[in-house]
Each structure stands twice: as C-alpha cells, then as structure tokens.
Amino acid sequence: MMKLEICCYSIDDVILAFNNGADRIEFCSGRSDGGLTPSYGDLLQLSQLNLPIPIHPIIRPRGGDFLYNQCEINTMLMDIVLVRNLNYSGIVFGCLQANGHIDIKNIEKLLHAAQGLSVTFHRAFDVCHDPILALKQLNEFGVNRLLTSGQQQDATKGIKLIEQLHKLTQSTLIMPGCGVRSSNIENFKAIGITEFHSSASLSYPSPMQYQNHNVTMSHNKNDEFLRYGIDPNEIQTMKALLN
C-alpha cells in the first residue's frame, strides 16, 4: 500500500491534511528553518484531538547544521520522552559528526530513548559525507525510514540516488521528500517507491489590515505578511495518483 506523508506546521494544517486523505503527518514548527521541534502547547493540544492517523513530530532543537553539542542532545532526549508520554506513534530526527558522517554515538542514545516508536531519519542525510555508508548504518540501527531528496536541492534532481538507495536498502524504507508534488510523484512511483513526503504547500496573504513593511522580525527577506499552509486539492490529487 502506498502512503502519503504530509509535512504540517500548524494544528489547523494537520486537521486539513487528515481530512483530505494524508496517511501520516510530520509535525513541525519553524518553517523558515526547515522544521523544528513543535512547542509543548502544540504537541499537547494536537495529542488531545486523538486523530486516527500516525503523527510524527520532528525532534530538531534549532536550524542550521546537524552537529549538536551535549546540551542540544539532552534537549532532544527530553523532547523524545515528552513525545512518548503524549502517545505519539513516531518521531523524526537526525544528527551528524563534524566530518559529515552519521553521529553513531548520539544516534544510539536517541534510538534508545525512542524504543517502541517509529523512527524516521530526516534530511540531515542529504548533507552527509557518504550516503551509501550512511544508509548501511541506518539499516543496522533498525531505523524505519529515511527521508531524502537524494542529496539534491529537491527530490526530482536527486531521483537517481533515491533509486540507488531504494535498491540497496534492506529494512529502512526510502521516502523521497522536498519538491514532491502531483506533477512528479509518479516518477518516484515508477522506481518502486511506496511512501512519499510532501508539504503540499501554498501561500496566502495575512489577514492583518494594518501592515508596517518597514520593520521585520527576522533577517530573512520573506514577506512577513504572507502565510503558508497546505493545499487540500494537491493532497487529494497526489492520493488519487497513488491509488
């Protein structure tokens, strides 16, 4: 059975994705950072909805690289305990050493804390030094799935590596993500992929009536009076193509 995972950055988007056919949710905050650990308030509120769908919060304490110090690893371990106590079915994480290889020591700690949960290794893989070695290690660790763009800016450009990983993997399922849409999802289906990750994103204007564009709250140049969400029609279209 083919599954569609939707990346959501708000509880409203989770509900919308569920109502339009998503099979699983990756739940994040910090869209501009590529996904960060959601707040306790969001995690608690979402858990209380008891939606009949797997929801996997990302465990990522900050944006930027994936080389974490001990305080950051401790935060990740505590967040995993929190997610477990709120009865989530899985988590998403990843960490690397300074040399670009998977941080085996800390991955072992995180996996120990995550026993019984479904584990996805996220796109830290896409900036690792040796993807074939990394896949071998993830298989040995028993990681359930790998989210990857094939070490490219989007998965369509990385499809050759994705296909190679899919052929080489043993137990770790390969799940392409980043730029996966209805316009290209069948290309991944054609190489044998069975799980797909998409943000199905769209943008819409802020409902703020008064807008002061002279002051921003961050250093990026994104329009702070532009909001992002998910496109229910895109989810429905992708699901139809997978059935």
C-alpha positions in Angstrom: 0.0 0.0 0.0 1.4 3.4 -1.0 1.4 6.1 1.7 1.5 9.9 1.5 3.1 11.8 4.4 2.3 15.5 4.7 4.6 17.9 6.5 2.5 20.3 8.6 3.5 23.4 10.6 0.2 24.0 12.4 -2.6 22.1 14.1 -5.0 23.6 11.5 -2.9 22.1 8.7 -2.8 18.7 10.4 -6.5 18.6 10.6 -6.8 19.8 6.9 -4.3 17.1 5.8 -6.1 14.4 7.7 -9.5 15.4 6.2 -8.1 15.3 2.7 -6.5 11.9 2.8 -3.0 12.1 4.3 -1.8 8.8 5.6 0.7 10.2 8.0 1.8 13.6 9.3 5.3 15.0 10.1 4.6 17.8 12.6 7.0 20.7 12.8 7.4 24.3 13.8 9.9 26.7 12.2 9.1 26.5 8.5 11.8 29.0 7.6 14.4 26.8 9.3 13.2 23.7 7.5 11.4 22.2 10.5 12.0 22.4 14.3 10.6 20.7 17.3 7.0 21.8 17.9 6.2 23.6 21.2 4.8 21.7 24.2 1.5 23.6 23.8 1.1 22.4 20.2 2.1 18.8 21.0 -0.3 18.6 23.9 -3.2 20.2 22.0 -2.7 18.0 19.0 -2.5 14.8 21.1 -5.8 15.7 22.7 -7.5 15.6 19.3 -6.9 11.8 19.1 -6.8 11.9 15.3 -6.7 8.3 13.9 -3.6 8.9 11.9 0.1 8.5 12.7 1.7 11.8 13.6 5.4 12.0 13.9 6.9 15.2 15.5 10.3 16.3 14.4 13.0 16.4 17.1 15.3 19.2 16.0 16.3 21.9 18.5 17.5 24.5 16.1 18.0 25.4 12.5 21.3 25.2 10.7 23.7 22.2 10.7 23.2 18.9 12.3 26.2 18.9 14.6 24.8 19.0 18.1 26.5 19.7 21.4 25.7 17.8 24.6 23.1 20.3 25.8 21.3 20.0 22.4 21.4 16.2 22.6 20.0 16.4 26.1 17.2 18.6 24.8 16.4 16.1 22.0 16.3 13.2 24.5 13.9 15.1 26.8 11.7 16.0 23.9 11.6 12.4 22.8 10.4 11.5 26.4 7.8 14.2 26.1 6.5 13.0 22.7 6.4 9.4 24.0 4.4 10.5 27.1 1.9 12.2 24.8 1.4 8.9 23.0 2.7 9.9 19.6 3.5 6.9 17.4 6.8 8.1 16.0 9.5 10.8 15.7 11.8 12.3 13.1 15.4 13.2 13.8 19.0 13.1 12.6 22.5 14.2 13.6 25.9 14.2 12.1 29.5 14.4 13.2 31.8 17.3 12.2 33.3 15.1 9.4 29.8 14.7 7.8 29.3 11.1 8.9 26.3 9.9 11.0 26.8 10.6 14.7 26.7 7.0 15.8 27.2 7.6 19.5 24.3 10.1 19.8 22.0 8.2 17.3 22.3 5.2 19.7 21.2 7.4 22.6 18.3 8.8 20.7 17.2 5.4 19.4 17.3 4.0 23.0 15.0 6.9 24.1 12.8 6.2 21.2 12.3 2.5 21.7 8.8 1.4 20.6 8.4 4.5 18.4 8.6 4.6 14.6 11.8 6.5 13.6 12.4 8.5 10.5 16.0 9.8 9.9 15.5 13.2 8.3 17.3 15.2 5.6 20.5 15.5 7.7 21.2 12.5 5.4 21.2 14.9 2.4 24.3 16.7 3.7 26.2 13.6 5.0 29.6 12.7 3.5 28.9 9.2 2.3 25.2 8.3 1.6 25.8 4.7 0.9 27.7 4.1 4.2 25.0 6.2 6.0 22.2 4.0 4.6 24.1 0.9 5.7 24.4 2.3 9.2 20.7 3.3 9.3 19.7 -0.3 8.3 22.0 -1.7 11.0 20.4 0.6 13.6 16.9 -0.6 12.5 15.7 2.9 11.6 12.3 2.6 10.0 12.6 5.1 7.2 14.8 7.6 5.6 13.5 11.0 4.3 15.8 12.2 1.5 15.9 14.4 -1.6 18.8 12.3 -2.9 21.3 14.9 -1.7 20.0 17.5 -4.1 18.0 20.7 -3.6 14.9 18.9 -4.5 14.0 15.2 -4.9 13.4 15.4 -8.7 17.1 16.3 -9.1 18.1 13.5 -6.7 16.0 10.7 -8.2 19.0 8.7 -9.4 20.5 8.5 -5.9 17.0 7.8 -4.5 16.6 4.9 -6.9 20.0 3.6 -5.9 19.2 3.8 -2.2 15.9 2.1 -2.8 17.7 -0.8 -4.5 20.4 -1.1 -1.8 18.3 -0.8 1.3 17.3 -3.7 3.4 14.9 -2.8 6.2 15.0 1.0 6.1 12.3 2.4 3.8 13.3 5.1 1.4 10.9 8.1 1.4 11.6 10.9 -1.1 10.8 14.4 0.0 11.4 18.1 -0.9 9.6 19.2 -4.0 7.4 16.1 -4.3 4.1 17.2 -5.9 1.3 15.8 -8.1 3.3 16.9 -11.1 6.2 14.4 -10.4 5.0 11.9 -7.8 4.5 9.2 -10.5 8.2 9.4 -11.4 9.0 8.2 -7.9 6.3 5.6 -8.0 7.9 4.3 -11.2 11.2 3.5 -9.5 9.4 1.4 -6.8 8.9 4.0 -4.1 5.9 3.3 -1.8 6.0 6.2 0.7 6.1 9.8 -0.3 6.7 13.0 1.7 5.3 16.4 0.6 4.5 19.8 2.1 1.7 20.4 -0.5 2.3 24.0 0.3 0.6 27.1 -0.7 0.8 30.8 0.4 -1.9 33.2 1.2 -2.0 36.8 2.5 -2.0 37.7 6.1 -5.4 38.9 7.4 -3.7 41.8 9.1 -5.3 45.1 8.0 -2.6 47.4 9.1 0.8 46.3 7.7 4.1 48.0 8.5 6.6 46.8 6.0 9.4 48.9 7.3 10.1 46.6 10.3 10.7 42.9 10.2 11.1 40.3 13.0 13.8 38.3 11.2 16.8 38.7 9.0 15.3 36.8 6.0 13.6 38.7 3.3 10.4 36.7 3.2 7.2 38.8 3.3 6.1 38.6 6.9 2.5 39.4 5.8 2.5 36.2 3.7 1.4 33.0 5.4 2.0 29.4 4.3 -0.3 26.4 4.6 -1.2 23.2 2.8 -3.2 22.8 -0.4 -6.0 20.3 0.2 -6.6 19.9 -3.6 -2.9 19.0 -4.0 -3.2 16.3 -1.4 -6.3 14.9 -3.0 -4.6 14.8 -6.4 -1.5 13.1 -5.1 -3.6 10.5 -3.3 -5.6 9.8 -6.4 -2.3 9.2 -8.4 -1.1 6.7 -5.7 -4.3 4.7 -5.6 
